[in-house]
Amino acid sequence: MAPRGDWQTRQQQLIEAIANLSQRALDQQLNQAMALYPAITLCEQLLLPLMDSLAQRWRNYFNARLEQVFFHTWLRSKLGARVYHDNQSLQGPPVLLAQDSQHAFDPSLWLCAWLLSNNGIPVEVLEQPVSGVELQRAVTALQPRALLLHLGPRIDSRALLRTLQGVPGPKLLGGATVSLHQAQLQAFGLPDLALFDTPQAALRALQGNDRPPVEMIAPCN
């Protein structure tokens, strides 16, 4: 693993590329890192810290919206291409990734998809929110090995419970705000439910539980 200072340097180079709206520089920096480190290391040491730094940068930055749209468009294209490529060589039922949030784009959803496909788990991604009934239809059609649902800062717990009760098999719920909902989610009493707070935690839950039921796990700090 690279020393801490090296990760800070890489992160700063990515932020500079985003500030300059330089897709080529972003590609070069991330391609170099991808050639040196496994996906889970890049998530832990580079991409998640980068997104935290960008969130702080964009709070009071006059050019924040432009940078955010540029970066999210690039990240969606970059990780989507990787996921598509990985999926072509993978067999078996996928993990269905969806989101219960009104955000137009959730970078963590695509980080999860990339981390899973990179580790040999095929995925299907519903990038935009859908209704509970539509999600149940997707599960019926795709027959996934598990449902991974990203949550936003607010949830409709009754509607979510109704949806989950109509979805067979393992269900992983989480995202950065899962700690806000942990008590409500655990009160659902569903035996095949797991909680995660990072893409790495979602991967560990799936790797450690290849068949239902999935044990309830607390979010990792």
Secondary structure, 3 states (H helix, E strand, C coil): CCCHHHHHHHHHHHHHHHHCCCHHHHHHHHHHHHHHCCHHHHHHHHHHHHHHHHHHHHHCCCCHHHHHHHHHHHHHHHHHHHHHHHHHCCCCCCEEEEEECCCCCCHHHHHHHHHHHHCCCCEEECCCCCCHHHHHHHHHHHCCCEEEEEECCCCCHHHHHHHHHCCCCCEEEECCCHHHCHHHHHCCCCCCEEEECCHHHHHHHHHHCCCCCCCCCCCCC
